[in-house]
Amino acid sequence: MLKVEFTRTLRDFTMALSFQVRDGEILALMGNNGSGKSTTLNLIAGLLPPDSGCIRLNGATLCEPAQGTHIAIEDRRIGYVFQNAAVFPHLSVRDNIAYGLRARNMPRLEITERVEQMMELMHLEDLAPVKAGNLSGGQKQRTALARAIAIGPALLMMDEPFSSLDVESTHAVKKLTRDIVKKMQIPCIVVTHRVADCQEIADWAMVICSGKREWEGRPPDIPQDCTVCRYH
Amino acid sequence: MRPAGILPEKYRRSLSYSLAGLLILAVTLYLALPVVALFFRTTPELFWSSLSDPLVISALWLSLTTSVISLAVVILVGTPFAIVHARSSYPGKVIVDTLIDLPLVLPPAVAGFALLVLYGRMGLVGRYFNMLGIPIAFTTLAVIMAQIFVASPFYMRQAKSLFEQFDQSYEYTARTLGASPLRTFMTITLPLTATGLVSGAVMTFGRALGEFGATIMFAGNLPGVTQTMPLAVYVGMESNFNLGLTISILLVIISFIIMITVRLVTRKEVPHA
């Protein structure tokens, strides 16, 4: 269970949000460009400090400025897939997936085993030795997802994971994401600005505008006059 | 001759081909001939025999050691500086940006003179060092300081723009996966910028090795202490022509190796995401 409540002053507006995501639930965080979606993920991941509030994951406080609590980024156990997938281009698919396990000093045999599992799950076996810089968009996204899942995260966050994918890859990544989240029973936040993506993948949707909640509810109920719907 | 426009297509094409060839030949010859001339003025025997001259050996040794030290200082100080500079905004950043590039356009003799005014025996800062018994000007330290001043922009500019353009989501991802800042730098940032950093470093080394103007003003021309290879060429031209020739040829060879290294390194670019 993820519980988020924070304020953070940005250049153009002040963000103030509070929401929670249950285990095994996918929240679609929606909004137009510059509405604060990615900033929200960065605050939860610890890349940015909030001005006030409290972020709690499975009962443990990740961040609470009033108490001076700020768990280091590398100790939060959050699987974070960035917008461009950010696969390390100089490493092979296998080394990308193993990266977090090596950083956490997992024994070598266990790493090999876990990496094989992940590659099988994401259908990446044939690409194991390929340098990640040479992959297609969908393959990069699957590698990034495998790498994030490999560390056994307590929370999965994905920033616009479908924006650069073709229809087929989008469908595959959506299905994989849903399956994993349901199987691992972890909370998941997917940032997107496309209503269709939200309705296909999410259990719950929240639309934000200038850092504040504009609407929250079940994905099929997103109102037509919402900022995210207006231009689509 | 008739204007090209009314020539038949066949002639027009061969004319433009020969003009292009002529242009390439002219540029190539202009750059290559002086270098080739060096090799024609000496014989292999003379070259090998003057290689063992103490003056040559001490100049070569001094040049190589000082350039390596200068390069090491530039890398060790310049890399963290470039990261901080590229990723933060602070008052006066534009001025610092300009200062980094200044040595590229500043005449080296002026740079040497300025260093002398600051660190010389009677200099603004130098006098205090002198009182402590630490002379700076006209020592090997001055050679290194002159080289750093003149050659650092080649590395700094490169490093600065590399870190400015570097997509930080790679580093953020590594951190969320559990890597410490140091591990992230060593396994992600450094490998992804290494190509550019190495080519900047090689250019800095080359510039330091060829440093003449600032060195002769600030460090003088003492054999074995401050007489680097370019200075020895200058002395050789006046006293022992063959020595000057030998050192010049050595410098040409080293320059070639440097340029080839840069070419090879930059060709092995890693695929980018």
Interface residues (C-beta under 8 A of the other chain):
Chain A: N42 A45 L47 I73 E74 D75 R76 R77 I78 G79 Y80 F82 Q83 N84 A85 A86 V87 F88 P89 H90 Y99 G100 A103 R104 K131 A132 G133 N134 K140 A144 R147 A148 I151
Chain B: D167 S169 Y170 Y172 T173 A174 R175 T176 L177 G178 A179 S180 R183 T187 I188 P191 L192 V270 P271 H272 A273
